[in-house]
């Protein structure tokens, strides 16, 4: 059992470790690489998976709805906890809602369940990211419009990919292969970038970071366990939903906090300590699923 879990998580955390070690030695500026991933590589991956002939969108309605509930109710549970512990709500609540379904969720699905799990993982990623770029942005700035949300490359790629899936349209093989190759860059770059980001961890705000590292996966797992009796998910989709609930806060939370100057240093501690904490929570969830 433990060897199986090790085989699943070793590729994931080894790439993160390489990014961390490289970042410590060279301090690379990952801004351009991260922007390329957000604007090009991740949208290419999303479009490729969703536009594939084998993708049946009706098989993922329940999973998408469950992911929506997990994200929204994680925020509702975190809100009074933030008030109780004296944390700024706008600082603490978004990282509890929007988890690392990209940097960790996508590769973890591949390593744990294989290629067959990628469509469901992408669907979870789309739900989380769409809510982040809509509800999350609205929490920071009330002036964000729906049109601006649709223009976001990952959201646009999801809409386009689903359109291809529903209509049966197909790209020319040469173009489809090019998009697939671009999408293959996304996952390892996400992991490497996360490792580089971990070099900037600041323990000065350890209290809010530790609280986030515990509350984020705890609320997510709790909600999944509460709603699972009302769902008719396959064993594979249930496993992915439980992992989705256990994921740590997304790195994007820090980027958004930095953009809107919403206590970015404290958000960085939440994100970084949360992702370090996943070294414990992710193997524990995998043990539960594989037992």
Backbone as CSV, one residue per row, in Angstrom:
resi,resn,N_x,N_y,N_z,CA_x,CA_y,CA_z,C_x,C_y,C_z
1,UNK,0.821,-1.207,0.000,0.000,0.000,0.000,0.861,1.266,0.000
2,UNK,1.839,1.310,0.930,2.676,2.498,1.033,3.558,2.672,-0.200
3,UNK,3.992,1.559,-0.773,4.796,1.649,-1.991,3.961,2.178,-3.150
4,UNK,2.687,1.807,-3.197,1.786,2.296,-4.238,1.570,3.807,-4.102
5,UNK,1.364,4.278,-2.867,1.194,5.708,-2.616,2.472,6.458,-2.983
6,UNK,3.622,5.869,-2.652,4.911,6.496,-2.966,5.079,6.651,-4.473
7,UNK,4.713,5.609,-5.211,4.820,5.653,-6.673,3.935,6.753,-7.256
8,UNK,2.776,6.983,-6.618,1.842,8.002,-7.104,2.365,9.407,-6.838
9,UNK,2.830,9.647,-5.599,3.172,11.023,-5.230,4.619,11.398,-5.528
10,UNK,5.505,10.390,-5.738,6.919,10.724,-5.954,7.140,11.586,-7.198
11,UNK,6.572,11.241,-8.375,6.802,12.105,-9.550,6.326,13.534,-9.319
12,UNK,5.194,13.669,-8.621,4.624,14.987,-8.358,5.565,15.826,-7.493
13,UNK,5.943,15.284,-6.347,6.753,16.059,-5.417,8.221,16.134,-5.829
14,UNK,8.667,15.210,-6.680,10.053,15.300,-7.152,10.226,16.500,-8.084
15,UNK,9.225,16.755,-8.933,9.304,17.920,-9.827,9.200,19.212,-9.019
16,UNK,8.316,19.217,-7.999,8.220,20.376,-7.105,9.563,20.606,-6.410
17,UNK,10.213,19.522,-5.973,11.507,19.625,-5.293,12.586,20.161,-6.222
18,UNK,12.570,19.713,-7.469,13.537,20.217,-8.448,13.345,21.725,-8.642
19,UNK,12.070,22.138,-8.741,11.784,23.567,-8.864,12.270,24.336,-7.643
20,UNK,12.083,23.757,-6.459,12.521,24.403,-5.219,14.037,24.549,-5.188
21,UNK,14.757,23.463,-5.500,16.225,23.499,-5.467,16.783,24.445,-6.523
22,UNK,16.203,24.394,-7.710,16.649,25.301,-8.777,16.358,26.752,-8.396
23,UNK,15.179,26.966,-7.800,14.812,28.314,-7.382,15.732,28.843,-6.300
24,UNK,16.144,27.991,-5.360,17.055,28.417,-4.290,18.414,28.839,-4.850
25,UNK,18.859,28.130,-5.883,20.194,28.397,-6.420,20.211,29.545,-7.421
26,UNK,19.174,29.620,-8.272,19.210,30.578,-9.385,18.190,31.715,-9.265
27,UNK,17.208,31.579,-8.375,16.159,32.599,-8.208,15.572,33.059,-9.547
28,UNK,15.052,32.118,-10.357,14.532,32.501,-11.673,13.264,33.340,-11.553
29,UNK,13.086,34.244,-12.507,11.858,35.027,-12.576,10.828,34.204,-13.347
30,UNK,9.821,33.680,-12.625,8.846,32.782,-13.238,7.601,33.511,-13.746
31,UNK,7.619,34.843,-13.687,6.429,35.601,-14.070,6.023,35.307,-15.510
32,UNK,6.981,35.362,-16.429,6.673,35.126,-17.847,6.237,33.684,-18.085
33,UNK,6.922,32.737,-17.426,6.564,31.322,-17.592,5.159,31.050,-17.069
34,UNK,4.839,31.632,-15.904,3.504,31.444,-15.338,2.431,32.075,-16.221
35,UNK,2.758,33.229,-16.796,1.805,33.895,-17.681,1.563,33.062,-18.931
36,UNK,2.633,32.454,-19.459,2.492,31.567,-20.622,1.611,30.371,-20.278
37,UNK,1.772,29.851,-19.080,0.972,28.696,-18.667,-0.503,29.066,-18.551
38,UNK,-0.770,30.247,-17.984,-2.148,30.700,-17.816,-2.796,31.035,-19.155
39,UNK,-2.004,31.664,-20.045,-2.553,32.165,-21.310,-2.514,31.159,-22.451
40,UNK,-1.588,30.189,-22.399,-1.388,29.313,-23.563,-1.407,27.825,-23.231
41,UNK,-0.494,27.366,-22.370,-0.331,25.932,-22.166,-1.539,25.287,-21.477
42,UNK,-2.006,25.874,-20.361,-3.178,25.320,-19.663,-4.443,25.401,-20.523
43,UNK,-4.697,26.523,-21.219,-5.856,26.539,-22.134,-5.762,25.487,-23.234
44,UNK,-4.549,25.240,-23.728,-4.373,24.208,-24.756,-4.723,22.832,-24.198
45,UNK,-4.289,22.556,-22.957,-4.612,21.277,-22.314,-6.117,21.136,-22.132
46,UNK,-6.763,22.189,-21.646,-8.209,22.160,-21.424,-8.956,21.920,-22.730
47,UNK,-8.585,22.661,-23.762,-9.270,22.503,-25.049,-9.057,21.109,-25.612
48,UNK,-7.833,20.596,-25.532,-7.540,19.267,-26.086,-8.385,18.186,-25.414
49,UNK,-8.455,18.233,-24.088,-9.201,17.203,-23.352,-10.696,17.306,-23.633
50,UNK,-11.246,18.528,-23.601,-12.687,18.706,-23.751,-13.162,18.502,-25.188
51,UNK,-12.314,18.760,-26.167,-12.725,18.621,-27.567,-12.469,17.223,-28.113
52,UNK,-11.840,16.380,-27.296,-11.551,15.014,-27.733,-12.846,14.244,-27.988
53,UNK,-12.821,13.403,-29.013,-14.026,12.650,-29.393,-14.529,11.753,-28.265
54,UNK,-13.609,11.290,-27.410,-14.012,10.381,-26.335,-14.607,11.082,-25.126
55,UNK,-14.592,12.414,-25.126,-15.112,13.158,-23.971,-16.629,13.256,-24.053
56,UNK,-17.307,12.737,-23.036,-18.769,12.780,-22.962,-19.167,13.707,-21.812
57,UNK,-19.544,14.930,-22.147,-19.774,15.940,-21.116,-20.899,15.561,-20.154
58,UNK,-21.901,14.813,-20.640,-23.026,14.457,-19.771,-22.620,13.505,-18.648
59,UNK,-21.424,12.902,-18.765,-20.944,12.001,-17.718,-20.348,12.763,-16.536
60,UNK,-20.243,14.082,-16.660,-19.555,14.868,-15.640,-20.432,15.944,-14.999
61,UNK,-21.736,15.931,-15.275,-22.623,16.945,-14.708,-22.638,16.883,-13.187
62,UNK,-22.802,15.688,-12.636,-22.848,15.536,-11.173,-21.523,15.920,-10.534
63,UNK,-20.438,15.518,-11.159,-19.111,15.837,-10.641,-18.896,17.343,-10.622
64,UNK,-19.284,18.022,-11.701,-19.136,19.473,-11.787,-20.002,20.163,-10.731
65,UNK,-21.238,19.669,-10.548,-22.133,20.248,-9.547,-21.574,20.055,-8.144
66,UNK,-21.019,18.880,-7.895,-20.431,18.597,-6.581,-19.227,19.495,-6.329
67,UNK,-18.406,19.709,-7.353,-17.246,20.591,-7.212,-17.685,22.017,-6.894
68,UNK,-18.765,22.455,-7.539,-19.333,23.785,-7.279,-19.728,23.907,-5.802
69,UNK,-20.391,22.889,-5.288,-20.829,22.896,-3.881,-19.625,22.928,-2.941
70,UNK,-18.590,22.139,-3.260,-17.396,22.087,-2.411,-16.742,23.468,-2.328
71,UNK,-16.602,24.127,-3.466,-15.948,25.444,-3.487,-16.764,26.474,-2.701
72,UNK,-18.063,26.578,-3.013,-18.901,27.598,-2.392,-19.058,27.365,-0.889
73,UNK,-19.337,26.134,-0.489,-19.562,25.870,0.929,-18.266,25.888,1.736
74,UNK,-17.126,25.666,1.089,-15.845,25.846,1.789,-15.703,27.304,2.221
75,UNK,-16.128,28.214,1.337,-16.091,29.630,1.672,-17.065,29.982,2.784
76,UNK,-18.252,29.386,2.723,-19.265,29.663,3.753,-18.834,29.158,5.133
77,UNK,-18.122,28.036,5.160,-17.617,27.520,6.433,-16.422,28.333,6.936
78,UNK,-15.590,28.785,6.004,-14.380,29.521,6.387,-14.693,30.931,6.876
79,UNK,-15.800,31.491,6.393,-16.151,32.868,6.732,-16.265,33.086,8.256
80,UNK,-17.132,32.325,8.971,-17.224,32.533,10.429,-15.941,32.152,11.157
81,UNK,-15.189,31.182,10.618,-13.921,30.799,11.253,-12.912,31.939,11.172
82,UNK,-12.892,32.643,10.022,-12.003,33.799,9.872,-12.356,34.870,10.896
83,UNK,-13.664,35.125,11.054,-14.123,36.123,12.031,-13.718,35.707,13.447
84,UNK,-13.889,34.423,13.742,-13.595,33.903,15.076,-12.113,34.033,15.420
85,UNK,-11.248,33.802,14.427,-9.800,33.841,14.670,-9.197,35.217,14.440
86,UNK,-10.028,36.174,14.027,-9.544,37.546,13.859,-8.807,37.798,12.561
87,UNK,-9.037,36.962,11.543,-8.389,37.159,10.252,-9.265,38.011,9.348
88,UNK,-8.645,38.755,8.449,-9.377,39.508,7.447,-10.093,38.528,6.513
89,UNK,-11.398,38.689,6.348,-12.200,37.749,5.559,-11.715,37.680,4.111
90,UNK,-11.444,38.838,3.495,-10.995,38.850,2.100,-9.622,38.209,1.930
91,UNK,-8.846,38.195,2.998,-7.527,37.567,2.951,-7.626,36.056,3.124
92,UNK,-8.467,35.617,4.069,-8.489,34.204,4.472,-9.451,33.339,3.663
93,UNK,-10.641,33.859,3.342,-11.685,33.021,2.740,-11.362,32.549,1.311
94,UNK,-10.911,33.431,0.388,-10.643,32.936,-0.972,-9.681,31.752,-1.047
95,UNK,-8.546,31.750,-0.322,-7.680,30.564,-0.379,-8.332,29.284,0.151
96,UNK,-9.328,29.433,1.033,-10.040,28.249,1.528,-10.995,27.697,0.465
97,UNK,-11.426,28.566,-0.448,-12.369,28.169,-1.497,-11.664,27.614,-2.727
98,UNK,-10.606,28.292,-3.144,-10.005,28.011,-4.446,-8.709,27.230,-4.276
99,UNK,-8.797,25.945,-4.570,-7.697,25.025,-4.279,-6.796,24.799,-5.490
100,UNK,-5.716,24.083,-5.229,-4.680,23.875,-6.231,-5.051,22.744,-7.195
101,UNK,-6.178,22.906,-7.873,-6.664,21.873,-8.791,-5.840,21.805,-10.069
102,UNK,-4.992,22.807,-10.289,-4.121,22.801,-11.461,-2.767,22.207,-11.137
103,UNK,-1.967,22.939,-10.342,-0.600,22.522,-10.033,-0.509,21.129,-9.416
104,UNK,-1.459,20.784,-8.545,-1.427,19.474,-7.885,-2.547,18.565,-8.393
105,UNK,-3.750,19.110,-8.572,-4.900,18.281,-8.939,-4.733,17.528,-10.246
106,UNK,-4.279,18.215,-11.294,-4.138,17.563,-12.599,-3.059,16.476,-12.593
107,UNK,-1.827,16.785,-12.161,-0.820,15.710,-12.155,-1.152,14.580,-11.193
108,UNK,-1.777,14.906,-10.062,-2.133,13.858,-9.097,-3.144,12.888,-9.702
109,UNK,-4.101,13.411,-10.456,-5.079,12.547,-11.123,-4.390,11.609,-12.112
110,UNK,-3.424,12.150,-12.844,-2.691,11.336,-13.824,-1.894,10.232,-13.125
111,UNK,-1.168,10.606,-12.073,-0.309,9.637,-11.398,-1.113,8.607,-10.607
112,UNK,-2.251,9.034,-10.053,-3.044,8.133,-9.212,-3.962,7.216,-10.018
113,UNK,-4.565,7.762,-11.086,-5.606,7.014,-11.805,-5.318,6.804,-13.293
114,UNK,-4.279,7.464,-13.834,-3.938,7.276,-15.241,-4.653,8.253,-16.165
115,UNK,-4.409,8.100,-17.457,-4.956,9.012,-18.479,-6.485,9.067,-18.451
116,UNK,-7.126,7.957,-18.067,-8.596,7.918,-18.060,-9.194,8.929,-17.084
117,UNK,-8.381,9.383,-16.117,-8.881,10.308,-15.097,-8.750,11.764,-15.514
118,UNK,-8.036,12.032,-16.617,-7.748,13.419,-16.989,-8.999,14.235,-17.313
119,UNK,-9.984,13.699,-18.055,-11.186,14.517,-18.322,-11.897,14.980,-17.055
120,UNK,-12.046,14.101,-16.072,-12.699,14.486,-14.820,-11.859,15.512,-14.068
121,UNK,-10.536,15.332,-14.080,-9.644,16.279,-13.410,-9.729,17.655,-14.062
122,UNK,-9.805,17.673,-15.388,-9.937,18.936,-16.108,-11.280,19.589,-15.785
123,UNK,-12.341,18.794,-15.680,-13.655,19.340,-15.332,-13.619,19.999,-13.947
124,UNK,-12.980,19.351,-12.979,-12.835,19.929,-11.649,-12.016,21.220,-11.706
125,UNK,-10.978,21.193,-12.499,-10.111,22.358,-12.695,-10.900,23.523,-13.297
126,UNK,-11.751,23.219,-14.269,-12.561,24.256,-14.923,-13.542,24.885,-13.936
127,UNK,-14.224,24.045,-13.152,-15.200,24.562,-12.176,-14.499,25.477,-11.180
128,UNK,-13.384,25.005,-10.635,-12.661,25.794,-9.632,-12.139,27.098,-10.221
129,UNK,-11.550,27.031,-11.427,-10.984,28.233,-12.041,-12.054,29.221,-12.468
130,UNK,-13.164,28.713,-12.999,-14.252,29.608,-13.415,-14.817,30.355,-12.209
131,UNK,-14.995,29.638,-11.101,-15.470,30.290,-9.881,-14.436,31.285,-9.339
132,UNK,-13.155,30.923,-9.480,-12.107,31.828,-9.003,-12.094,33.127,-9.805
133,UNK,-12.247,32.985,-11.135,-12.201,34.166,-11.989,-13.526,34.929,-12.018
134,UNK,-14.552,34.390,-11.383,-15.840,35.093,-11.319,-16.138,35.496,-9.874
135,UNK,-16.523,34.539,-9.045,-16.837,34.824,-7.638,-15.615,35.383,-6.908
136,UNK,-14.456,34.745,-7.127,-13.242,35.183,-6.443,-12.844,36.602,-6.800
137,UNK,-12.929,36.920,-8.091,-12.580,38.271,-8.532,-13.598,39.285,-8.036
138,UNK,-14.860,38.896,-7.997,-15.908,39.790,-7.488,-15.687,40.112,-6.014
139,UNK,-15.154,39.137,-5.265,-14.868,39.361,-3.862,-13.795,40.443,-3.690
140,UNK,-12.898,40.534,-4.672,-11.819,41.516,-4.621,-12.207,42.842,-5.276
141,UNK,-13.001,42.737,-6.354,-13.337,43.930,-7.130,-14.736,43.790,-7.711
142,UNK,-15.676,44.559,-7.226,-17.074,44.474,-7.664,-17.283,44.919,-9.115
143,UNK,-16.276,45.568,-9.701,-16.422,46.111,-11.052,-16.091,45.097,-12.155
144,UNK,-15.652,43.898,-11.771,-15.350,42.862,-12.763,-16.634,42.476,-13.492
145,UNK,-16.587,42.434,-14.843,-17.769,42.111,-15.639,-17.701,40.680,-16.159
146,UNK,-18.868,40.147,-16.549,-18.947,38.785,-17.106,-18.142,38.692,-18.398
147,UNK,-18.162,39.761,-19.201,-17.423,39.772,-20.467,-15.935,39.582,-20.218
148,UNK,-15.418,40.220,-19.178,-14.004,40.065,-18.842,-13.683,38.633,-18.424
149,UNK,-14.643,37.964,-17.782,-14.442,36.578,-17.358,-14.343,35.659,-18.576
150,UNK,-15.226,35.872,-19.560,-15.233,35.042,-20.767,-13.934,35.206,-21.557
151,UNK,-13.336,36.392,-21.471,-12.096,36.663,-22.203,-10.882,35.963,-21.602
152,UNK,-11.000,35.473,-20.376,-9.876,34.775,-19.737,-9.578,33.502,-20.539
153,UNK,-8.316,33.301,-20.959,-7.980,32.191,-21.873,-8.480,30.820,-21.426
154,UNK,-8.356,30.480,-20.131,-8.771,29.149,-19.669,-10.292,28.984,-19.727
155,UNK,-11.009,30.048,-19.423,-12.467,29.995,-19.503,-12.906,29.893,-20.957
156,UNK,-12.292,30.696,-21.816,-12.620,30.669,-23.248,-12.298,29.304,-23.857
157,UNK,-11.152,28.719,-23.464,-10.771,27.394,-23.975,-11.776,26.334,-23.548
158,UNK,-12.299,26.458,-22.309,-13.302,25.505,-21.823,-14.588,25.621,-22.632
159,UNK,-15.038,26.844,-22.874,-16.260,27.059,-23.665,-16.083,26.516,-25.077
160,UNK,-14.935,26.786,-25.667,-14.659,26.327,-27.035,-14.561,24.803,-27.091
161,UNK,-13.871,24.214,-26.106,-13.716,22.758,-26.080,-15.040,22.042,-25.901
162,UNK,-15.901,22.554,-25.014,-17.222,21.965,-24.805,-18.079,22.108,-26.061
163,UNK,-17.938,23.229,-26.753,-18.672,23.438,-28.013,-18.281,22.389,-29.046
164,UNK,-16.984,22.113,-29.145,-16.514,21.078,-30.080,-17.061,19.711,-29.671
165,UNK,-17.078,19.446,-28.353,-17.568,18.159,-27.868,-19.053,17.966,-28.188
166,UNK,-19.851,19.008,-27.979,-21.298,18.912,-28.184,-21.674,18.824,-29.655
167,UNK,-20.907,19.492,-30.501,-21.242,19.546,-31.938,-20.575,18.462,-32.760
168,UNK,-19.540,17.831,-32.193,-18.820,16.805,-32.937,-17.803,17.370,-33.905
169,UNK,-17.527,18.661,-33.807,-16.514,19.259,-34.679,-15.149,18.671,-34.362
170,UNK,-14.274,18.666,-35.385,-12.912,18.172,-35.199,-11.934,19.113,-35.888
171,UNK,-10.811,19.338,-35.234,-9.750,20.115,-35.856,-8.958,19.219,-36.806
172,UNK,-8.297,19.793,-37.806,-7.357,19.006,-38.613,-6.314,18.345,-37.721
173,UNK,-5.907,17.140,-38.058,-5.008,16.364,-37.204,-3.733,17.130,-36.870
174,UNK,-3.180,17.822,-37.851,-1.931,18.561,-37.636,-2.117,19.638,-36.575
175,UNK,-3.208,20.383,-36.655,-3.474,21.444,-35.690,-3.793,20.857,-34.309
176,UNK,-4.575,19.771,-34.301,-4.917,19.115,-33.040,-3.680,18.596,-32.324
177,UNK,-2.727,18.031,-33.081,-1.483,17.527,-32.493,-0.657,18.663,-31.904
178,UNK,-0.627,19.794,-32.589,0.122,20.955,-32.095,-0.455,21.442,-30.769
179,UNK,-1.785,21.509,-30.688,-2.435,21.950,-29.454,-2.187,20.948,-28.331
180,UNK,-2.241,19.660,-28.671,-1.969,18.625,-27.667,-0.560,18.759,-27.106
181,UNK,0.415,19.010,-27.975,1.810,19.152,-27.531,1.984,20.382,-26.634
182,UNK,1.306,21.467,-26.973,1.358,22.657,-26.119,0.769,22.352,-24.745
183,UNK,-0.338,21.601,-24.729,-0.983,21.251,-23.470,-0.124,20.374,-22.585
184,UNK,0.762,19.569,-23.187,1.620,18.682,-22.408,2.661,19.439,-21.595
185,UNK,2.880,20.705,-21.949,3.825,21.532,-21.196,3.227,21.969,-19.858
186,UNK,1.891,22.065,-19.794,1.215,22.713,-18.666,1.503,22.055,-17.322
187,UNK,1.303,20.744,-17.222,1.388,20.061,-15.920,2.783,20.118,-15.309
188,UNK,3.854,19.708,-16.038,5.183,19.801,-15.408,5.596,21.230,-15.090
189,UNK,5.191,22.183,-15.925,5.525,23.585,-15.640,4.800,24.075,-14.394
190,UNK,3.548,23.638,-14.190,2.813,23.987,-12.974,3.559,23.496,-11.729
191,UNK,4.015,22.253,-11.767,4.712,21.671,-10.623,6.052,22.358,-10.371
192,UNK,6.799,22.598,-11.430,8.101,23.262,-11.307,7.920,24.672,-10.738
193,UNK,6.925,25.393,-11.247,6.649,26.751,-10.793,6.263,26.778,-9.313
194,UNK,5.486,25.783,-8.883,5.108,25.690,-7.478,6.348,25.521,-6.605
195,UNK,7.294,24.691,-7.061,8.538,24.497,-6.315,9.331,25.781,-6.180
196,UNK,9.429,26.537,-7.264,10.137,27.819,-7.220,9.439,28.766,-6.246
197,UNK,8.100,28.775,-6.268,7.329,29.661,-5.385,7.563,29.322,-3.911
198,UNK,7.811,28.046,-3.608,8.021,27.639,-2.215,9.293,28.226,-1.604
199,UNK,10.213,28.689,-2.451,11.450,29.277,-1.937,11.195,30.611,-1.236
200,UNK,10.054,31.202,-1.508,9.774,32.524,-0.926,8.911,32.432,0.328
201,UNK,8.817,31.250,0.912,7.975,31.074,2.100,8.448,31.974,3.246
202,UNK,7.509,32.587,3.907,7.783,33.524,5.003,7.026,33.052,6.238
203,UNK,7.775,32.619,7.248,7.150,32.079,8.460,6.704,33.174,9.428
204,UNK,6.872,34.434,9.015,6.467,35.547,9.868,4.958,35.515,10.136
205,UNK,4.191,35.041,9.134,2.740,34.958,9.268,2.310,33.496,9.406
206,UNK,3.043,32.758,10.252,2.822,31.316,10.364,1.436,30.981,10.913
207,UNK,0.885,31.856,11.763,-0.395,31.538,12.407,-1.522,31.409,11.386
208,UNK,-1.666,32.399,10.513,-2.717,32.345,9.506,-2.409,31.260,8.480
209,UNK,-1.113,31.050,8.227,-0.729,30.000,7.283,-1.061,28.616,7.794
210,UNK,-0.772,28.371,9.061,-1.069,27.069,9.672,-2.574,26.837,9.739
211,UNK,-3.331,27.888,10.090,-4.792,27.763,10.131,-5.341,27.391,8.762
212,UNK,-4.832,28.048,7.728,-5.275,27.747,6.371,-4.907,26.340,5.928
213,UNK,-3.701,25.894,6.331,-3.234,24.554,5.957,-4.121,23.467,6.545
214,UNK,-4.740,23.739,7.690,-5.630,22.769,8.337,-7.061,22.901,7.836
215,UNK,-7.551,24.147,7.793,-8.963,24.385,7.479,-9.293,24.101,6.017
216,UNK,-8.401,24.437,5.100,-8.702,24.253,3.669,-9.024,22.795,3.323
217,UNK,-8.128,21.832,3.611,-8.490,20.445,3.299,-9.588,19.885,4.199
218,UNK,-9.632,20.345,5.453,-10.639,19.814,6.399,-12.051,20.146,5.943
219,UNK,-12.295,21.395,5.549,-13.639,21.781,5.100,-13.994,21.100,3.785
220,UNK,-13.015,21.005,2.883,-13.270,20.361,1.591,-13.652,18.901,1.743
221,UNK,-12.885,18.174,2.555,-13.166,16.752,2.783,-14.513,16.575,3.481
222,UNK,-14.788,17.429,4.463,-16.049,17.349,5.202,-17.248,17.514,4.263
223,UNK,-17.179,18.485,3.377,-18.295,18.731,2.457,-18.482,17.554,1.504
224,UNK,-17.379,17.002,0.989,-17.475,15.843,0.094,-18.137,14.674,0.808
225,UNK,-17.740,14.408,2.041,-18.321,13.296,2.798,-19.810,13.522,3.082
226,UNK,-20.193,14.778,3.298,-21.597,15.087,3.589,-22.491,14.949,2.366
227,UNK,-21.981,15.324,1.197,-22.824,15.303,-0.013,-22.739,13.988,-0.775
228,UNK,-21.732,13.171,-0.498,-21.530,11.943,-1.280,-22.714,10.973,-1.241
229,UNK,-23.462,10.863,-0.111,-24.619,9.946,-0.129,-25.704,10.359,-1.117
230,UNK,-25.710,11.611,-1.523,-26.737,12.112,-2.434,-26.282,12.093,-3.895
231,UNK,-25.075,11.577,-4.130,-24.514,11.545,-5.486,-24.431,10.111,-5.983
232,UNK,-24.479,9.961,-7.283,-24.301,8.627,-7.886,-23.066,8.656,-8.789
233,UNK,-21.930,8.951,-8.171,-20.674,9.028,-8.907,-20.041,7.646,-9.020
234,UNK,-19.268,7.450,-10.069,-18.487,6.220,-10.185,-17.398,6.242,-9.121
235,UNK,-16.807,5.096,-8.874,-15.730,5.015,-7.881,-14.570,5.939,-8.240
236,UNK,-14.261,6.013,-9.533,-13.174,6.865,-10.005,-13.486,8.341,-9.758
237,UNK,-14.705,8.772,-10.108,-15.070,10.164,-9.920,-15.167,10.532,-8.448
238,UNK,-15.664,9.626,-7.610,-15.722,9.897,-6.177,-14.319,10.087,-5.612
239,UNK,-13.388,9.231,-6.044,-12.007,9.354,-5.582,-11.406,10.695,-5.970
240,UNK,-11.682,11.119,-7.199,-11.156,12.404,-7.649,-11.805,13.573,-6.918
241,UNK,-13.095,13.452,-6.609,-13.788,14.509,-5.869,-13.226,14.624,-4.452
242,UNK,-12.939,13.497,-3.816,-12.384,13.520,-2.460,-10.993,14.154,-2.469
243,UNK,-10.194,13.827,-3.467,-8.878,14.451,-3.596,-9.027,15.951,-3.853
244,UNK,-10.007,16.318,-4.673,-10.296,17.729,-4.950,-10.605,18.478,-3.654
245,UNK,-11.396,17.848,-2.791,-11.722,18.472,-1.512,-10.518,18.617,-0.595
246,UNK,-9.526,17.744,-0.746,-8.357,17.742,0.142,-7.218,18.621,-0.361
247,UNK,-7.350,19.195,-1.547,-6.252,19.964,-2.128,-5.964,21.244,-1.346
248,UNK,-4.715,21.681,-1.335,-4.346,22.919,-0.637,-4.721,24.153,-1.461
249,UNK,-4.577,25.353,-0.891,-4.925,26.575,-1.629,-4.105,26.751,-2.911
250,UNK,-4.745,27.326,-3.926,-4.090,27.538,-5.214,-3.086,28.682,-5.136
251,UNK,-2.001,28.549,-5.903,-0.989,29.607,-5.997,-1.606,30.891,-6.549
252,UNK,-2.639,30.729,-7.383,-3.290,31.889,-7.995,-3.859,32.846,-6.942
253,UNK,-4.194,32.325,-5.760,-4.693,33.190,-4.687,-3.682,34.287,-4.343
254,UNK,-2.406,33.909,-4.330,-1.361,34.895,-4.030,-1.265,35.935,-5.136
255,UNK,-1.337,35.480,-6.401,-1.241,36.412,-7.528,-2.380,37.424,-7.500
256,UNK,-3.593,36.952,-7.168,-4.759,37.841,-7.100,-4.612,38.811,-5.929
257,UNK,-4.166,38.293,-4.777,-3.976,39.153,-3.601,-2.925,40.221,-3.868
258,UNK,-1.880,39.836,-4.583,-0.822,40.786,-4.923,-1.355,41.859,-5.875
259,UNK,-2.181,41.452,-6.822,-2.743,42.395,-7.792,-3.620,43.432,-7.107
260,UNK,-4.432,42.995,-6.136,-5.360,43.905,-5.467,-4.856,44.376,-4.100
261,UNK,-3.582,44.056,-3.784,-2.965,44.475,-2.522,-3.827,44.096,-1.312
262,UNK,-4.272,42.831,-1.320,-5.087,42.295,-0.229,-4.199,41.424,0.672
263,UNK,-3.338,42.089,1.461,-2.414,41.411,2.362,-1.703,40.227,1.679
264,UNK,-0.964,40.491,0.591,-0.347,39.393,-0.170,0.633,38.550,0.632
265,UNK,1.328,39.163,1.614,2.290,38.383,2.406,1.581,37.313,3.222
266,UNK,0.435,37.665,3.803,-0.321,36.690,4.582,-0.918,35.610,3.688
267,UNK,-1.400,36.002,2.505,-1.940,35.019,1.556,-0.840,34.076,1.101
268,UNK,0.378,34.614,0.900,1.507,33.768,0.504,1.782,32.707,1.562
269,UNK,1.687,33.071,2.832,1.895,32.097,3.910,0.812,31.023,3.914
270,UNK,-0.428,31.434,3.662,-1.529,30.464,3.584,-1.275,29.464,2.464
271,UNK,-0.904,29.995,1.302,-0.692,29.146,0.119,0.499,28.221,0.313
272,UNK,1.606,28.779,0.774,2.829,28.000,0.849,2.783,26.960,1.969
273,UNK,2.295,27.340,3.157,2.175,26.358,4.240,1.099,25.319,3.921
274,UNK,0.048,25.755,3.215,-0.989,24.819,2.795,-0.456,23.764,1.855
275,UNK,0.388,24.194,0.909,0.960,23.242,-0.050,1.988,22.332,0.614
276,UNK,2.725,22.844,1.593,3.625,21.977,2.356,2.822,20.966,3.173
277,UNK,1.691,21.418,3.709,0.828,20.528,4.481,0.240,19.397,3.659
278,UNK,0.155,19.622,2.338,-0.398,18.578,1.468,0.500,17.346,1.411
279,UNK,1.752,17.493,1.855,2.634,16.324,1.961,2.081,15.302,2.948
280,UNK,1.213,15.773,3.856,0.571,14.882,4.827,-0.833,14.509,4.378
281,UNK,-1.623,15.514,3.978,-3.037,15.256,3.667,-3.231,14.419,2.407
282,UNK,-2.472,14.691,1.355,-2.654,13.947,0.100,-2.347,12.461,0.273
283,UNK,-1.191,12.080,0.861,-0.960,10.647,1.094,-2.022,10.010,1.983
284,UNK,-2.535,10.772,2.974,-3.574,10.226,3.864,-4.852,9.926,3.084
285,UNK,-5.250,10.829,2.200,-6.443,10.609,1.376,-6.229,9.446,0.412
286,UNK,-5.052,9.364,-0.181,-4.742,8.260,-1.086,-4.789,6.925,-0.345
287,UNK,-4.300,6.915,0.888,-4.345,5.692,1.694,-5.796,5.271,1.926
288,UNK,-6.649,6.244,2.226,-8.088,5.966,2.443,-8.723,5.401,1.186
289,UNK,-8.373,5.972,0.021,-8.989,5.549,-1.240,-8.477,4.195,-1.711
290,UNK,-7.199,3.925,-1.454,-6.590,2.701,-1.964,-6.697,1.547,-1.001
291,UNK,-7.130,1.813,0.232,-7.205,0.763,1.261,-8.271,-0.265,0.896
